[in-house]
Amino acid sequence: MTARPVVAPPEPWAFPAPQEHLLPNGVRLLLHDLPGQYVLSLRVVVPSPVAAEPAGQEGIGSMTARLLDEGTSEAGSEEFAERMERIGMVLGAGVSDGGLVVDVDVPQAHLAAAADLVRAALADPVFPEAEVRRILRTRLAEIEQERASSAHRASREFSRTLWEAADRAALPVAGTAATVGALTREDVVAHHARVVGPRGATVVLAGDLAGVPALEVLTGSLGSWTSGTQDAPAPSLAPVPAADRVRLVVVDRPGSVQSEIVVGCPGPDRSLASGWAPHPVLSFLVGGSPGARLDAVLREEKGYTYGMRSVFRPRVAGGMFLASGSVRTEVTAEATGLVVDILDRARDGFTPAELRSGVDFIAKTAPGRYATADAVADESGSLALEGLAPDFTTRNLEAVRALTLEDLDAAYRRTVTGEWTAVVVGDAAAVVPGLSERLGVPVTTVDL
């Protein structure tokens, strides 16, 4: 009889280390060589916090990003799209709280053509009037769709309740109907000139670079990107919590058969002095799997939900911790109370078995999470935007493996003080009485 093989513990894993270069225009270049990844992933990140958007123009950064591939002085909108299609290139652009992110995937053989198209899109977009109007209309329609989604509506109300009204974090990154509806082509052109340029930018390239003259190609393309009008990037500041954030808001959705619940509080970013390592483990243990504390009660024991999740969500500066999910209308009050109780009881501490489960999951699944070129490029670009070193992910995983129960408990208690901001999207007539009684706090009701 053949003996079963011995299963050995996995070897320690490290995030792929990049080669770092400086392009002629001062742009930082990070090259991650990943053998076998023949579709290359290119990222360009430009620090430009959305908090620096002019008052009344919130969302202009997102609109500008969406318009970058709508034509340049060299190629109109249709021709630009045709050039991308000919080389199998996929381009996307968006804005996070910290800045602009352009992401490109392209076959290895067409890197040079793709990089030059990216340079043209960043340096010389023409923002055709018709395309500007189309993108703005699309965003306005998108806002209406988000309003119809309980999860989106809850997220928007949560941010508006958690942060000071004057803080940019209280509004959606892509703006509101009022701010987007007031934008013009001239606003977009001025924003691009002010914000989008090589100053402070980082380019990341990940994939199989064997035989690819990546440094030469990128020096001749993105290394020649210039802007004479770009302002110095503004520093990212942590959002300010609202003075009255500890409360419950119900967004009335008459006739709704289920309620969306969000409970949370301010949280840290990944550069906090005490270390980021405990926080992904805590997310997993509290609400990161069907066996986590939230689902063990609300899904497995009570059958109230298909899933309740929790997460520490870092920003470039500051962040938030939240738990969210949907439940049946008739159990909304009890479910919301259970969420708060579970989150509060976690302050009493975690168990050795939980520690081992959480550490194993975060540390041992890392190779799978970063198995592709686009995942490596995304992480490397995020680190650059957050001002973190390229070896941060490796060092953080080492810290995860070394976590103790004391580390875990202390990190949770530092953030989770029991002062909760809660939002429920549902039928107010059906849920408000029970919520007031169950939670013992005033309930504010707002329209959908």
N, C-alpha and C positions, 0 to 999 in steps of 0.2 A: 504494500500500500504506500503510495507516494505521500510523504509528509507535507503538510501545509506550509507554504512559505511564511517566514517570519516577517511581519509588517513592522518596519522600522519607522521611527519618528521622521517627519520630513526635515530636510536640511534647511537651515536659515536661508531666507530669501531676501534679496535686496532689490529695490527699485532700480531700473536700468539707469546707470550714470551717464550723463551727457558729456560730450566734448563742448567746451565753451569757447566762443570766438567773439570778436568785436568787428562789426562791419564798418566800412569807411564812413558811413554817416552816423556812427555812434550806436546803431541798433545792436542789441545783444543777441547773439545767435547760440542756440542750444541744439546739438545734434545727437540724437539717440539712435545708435545702430542696432537694429533688431533683425537678426538673420531670419530669412524666410517670410518676412512681412513685405511683400512686393507692391502692395498698394501703400503709398507714402501718405502720411498725415502731416499737414503743415498748419501751424497756428501762428497768428500774429495777434499779440495783445498790446493794447495801448492804454496806459492808465489815464482815466478821465472819469472821476467819480460822478455818478448821476446827481449827487448833492450839489454839484457845481452848475447844474443846468439853470438857466435864468428863470426867475419866478414867473409863472404863467406859461412857461414853455416846457413843463415837465413831460417827458416822453420824447423830446426832440432827439436825444441820443439814439434811442431805439429806431425811430423813423429814419434817421440818417444812415444807420447801419443797414437797414432793409433796402435802402436805395443805392448802395455802393455798386451793385452788379447790374444796374439799369442803364449802363452805357457810359463810355468815356469819350474824350475828344478824338481818340483813335478808332473807336468802334461803337456804333449805336447799340441800343438795347438788344435788338434781334441779333446783330452780328456778334456781340459779346457772348450771348447765349450759344450761338452756333459754334464759336471758337471753343467754348468750354465743352460742348457736346462732342466735338471732333476728337478731343484728347481724353475723353472719359473723366472729366474733372467735375467734382461736386463742390460748390462753394456755398457757405452760409455765413451770416454775420449777425451778431446780436450784442446786447449790452447787459452786463451784470452791474451790481452796485458799484463795482470798482473800475469799470472801464469797458472799452470796446474789445470784442473777441471776433476775429475772422478765422473760420475753420475751413480747410480744404483737404479733400482726399483725391489723389491722382495716381495713376499707374506710374511706376518707377521711371519708365522711358520718357515720360512727358513732364518731368519736373520743371525743366527750364521754361517751357511754354506756360505752365500753370503759374509759376512764380512771377513771370512777367505780367500775366493778367491780373494777379493780385496787386502787384505794384501799381498798375494803371488804375485799378479800382480804388485804391487808397489815395493815390496822389492826384488823380485827374478825373474824378467823376463829374458828369455834366448835369445830373439831376434834372431830366426833362420835366417840364411843367405837367404834362399829362401823366407821367409816372408818379410824380409827387402826389398829385390829386388821387390817383388810384391807391397808392399805399396808405394815404390818410383815410380814405373811405374804408379800406380793408380793416384798418385798426379800429375805426368806429364800429364797424359791424362785429368785429372780434369782441369789443367791450360789451356789446349787447348779448353775445353768446356766453361770455363769462358771467354776466349777470344772471343768466338762466341756469347756470351750473351751481348747485349748492356748494360744492367744494371750492370753486373759485370765489363765490360770494363770501363764504366763510373766511377764506384766506385774506380777502381784501378788508373785511370788517375787522379781522383780528389785528392786522397791521395798523389800521386807523385807530384802534382802541389802545394798542400796546404803546405806540410812540406818540410823542408830542405832535399836535396838529401841524405845527410849523416845520416839522422835520421832514425831509424828503422821503425817509423810510416809511412814512405814513401813507404814501401814495404808490400806486403800481409803478414799476420800473418803466413800463411802456406808456405811462401817462393815463389821463382820464379823458372822458368825452369832451369836457370843457377845454382842457389844455391842448389836446391833439386837434380838435376842431378849429382852433384859432391859428394853427401853424400855417406858414406860407413857404413857398420855394425859397424866398430870400432868407427866411429864418434858417432853413436847412443848410443853404450855402454858407451862411455866416458861421453856423455851428461847426460845420466841417472844417472850415479854415481855422477856427479857433482851437479845435480839439484834436483833430486827426492829423498826426504827423509822426516822424520818427523819434522825436524826443521822448526818452523813457521807454520806448517800445522794446519788446522782446519777440524774436521769431524762434519758433520751435519746429524742428523737423524730426519725425520718427518713422522708422521703417528700415528695410534692408538697404543699407547705403554702400554695399560692396560694389565697386566699379562705378559709383555715382559721384561725379565731382561736385558734391553738394556745396562746399564752401565757395568754389569758383562760381557756380551757377547763382547762388544767392547773393554773392558780392556784386555780380553784374546786374542783378534785378532789384531785389529789395534793398541791397546796399547802396543803390543810387536814388532811392526814394528821398525826396526833400520836401520841406515846407518852410516857407519864410514867414508864415503868419501864426504858426502854432504857439499857443501860450504854454508856459510851464505847467505840468500837471498839478492840480490842487491835491493836497493831502486828504486821505480818506479819514473821516472822523466817525466814531461810534455814534449811532443814533441815540437820542435822548428819550428815556421812558416817560410816558405821560404821568403827570401827578395823580390822575384819577384812574390809572390803568387797572387797579384791582377791583374788578366788577364783572358782571355778567350782562352781555348784550344778546338779545334775541332778534334776529332778522326775520320778520314775518313773511312766511310763504303759505298763504291760506290754502288749506286742502292737501298739503303735503303729507304723504304717507310715511315719510321717514325724515329724520333730522340729521343734519351734519353738525358734529361737535368739534370744536377746537379749544384746547386748554393749554396755556403756556405762560412763559415769562421770558425776560431778557436772558441772553446767554453769551458765551465767550466766542472770540475768534480763535484761529489756530495758532496765533502767536503768543497766547497767554503765558505768563512767566511760570506758572505751575505745571505747564505741559498739557498738550492736547490728548495724549494717549488714553486717559480714562473715558473720554466722552463718546467715541464710537462704541466702546464696550457697553457703556451705560445705555446708549440708544438701543442696542441689541437686546439687552436684558429687560428693559422696561417695555419696549414695544417694537422689537425688530424681528419677531418670528412668531409662528403660531404657539410656541411654548413660552413666550415672554409673559411677564406679569399681567399686562393689560389683556391680551388675548386669552390667557389661561382662565380668566374670570368672565370677561364679556362675551367671548366667542365660545370657548369650550364648555364652561360651566353654565352660563346663562342663555346662550344662544341669541344674544341681542344684536350681533353684528357679524358681517363677513370678515371683518378685520379692523383692528384699532392699532395705529402705529405711532411711534414716538421717534423724535430725531432732534439732535443738536444741529442747528443749521447756522454755520459760521458765515459771516460777511468778511469783507476785507478788514473792517474794523467793527468789533462787536458781533452780535448775532442773537439767536433766540433758541429756546428749547420749547418744543410743542408736542402735544399728543393730539391725534385727530382720527376721525372715522365717522361712519354713519350708522344709525340705529333706527329701529321702528319708532314711529311717533309715540305710541302708547307707553314706551319704556324710556323715553327721553330723560325724564327727571331722575329716575333711578340710575340710568347708565351714566349720566353726567356726574352724579354724586359718587358713583363707583370709581370713575376715572380720577376724580380729585382725591378720593380716599387712597387709591392705589399709589398715586404719585406722592402723596404725603407720607404714607407708610414706608415708602422706600428710603426715606430719611433715617429710618431706624437701622438701616444697613442691609447688605447683601450677604449671601452665603458663600462658603468656599466652592460649592458645586457650581453656583452661578458664575463666580469669578472664572473658574476653569473653562466653563462653557463659552463665556463671552470672549475671553482671551483667545481660545482656540479658534473660534469662528473668525474674528477679525484678523488674526495673524496668519492662519492657515489658508484662508481663502484669498489672501492678497495676490498670489500668483495668477489666480483666475481672473481677478478684477482688472489686472493690468496685463492681460495676455495679448492684447492687440495694440497695433500702432496708434489707433485713434484714442484708446484709453490712456496710453502713456503720454501722448501729446496733450490731451485734455488736462491731465494732472500736472504736467510740467508747466503748461501755460497758466494754470490756476496758481501754482506756487509763485511764478514770476509776478503775477498781478497782485498777490498778497504780500510780496516782499519777503518770501521765504526761500531758504537755500535749496538748491537742487537735491541735496541729500536729506531733506526734511522727512520725506515719506519713509525712507529706510530707518532713520533715527527714531521716528515715531513708532514704527513697528517693533523695534528693539525695546522701546519703552513700554509698549503694550505687553510684550512677553514678560517683562519684569514687574508688572503691576502687582500690588498687594491689595488685600481687602481694605486696609487703611487708606490707600490711595483712592480706591474706588468710592468709598463712603465719603471721604473728605471732598472729592470733586463734586459729587452729587449735592451735598449739603451747601457747598459754596454757591451753587447756582439756584438750586430749588429751595427757596426760602418759605414756600407755602403761600406766597402772595400771587394769586393766580389771576390772569386775564382769561376770560372764557367767552366764547361766542357760540351760539346755537342758531342754525338756519332751519326753520321749520314753522309749523302752524302755531302761531303765538297763542291763539285761543285755547289750543289743546295742551300746550306745554308750559306756559308761564306759571299757572297756579302751582303745579307740582314742583317746578324749579325753585320758586320762591320758598316753598315749604321745605324742600329737601336740602337746599344749600344755605338757607338762612341769610341771604344777601339780597340787596335791592336788584331788581331786574329792569333794564332799560330795553324798550322795544323800538325798533326802527323798521321802516318800510324796505321792501326788497329792492 
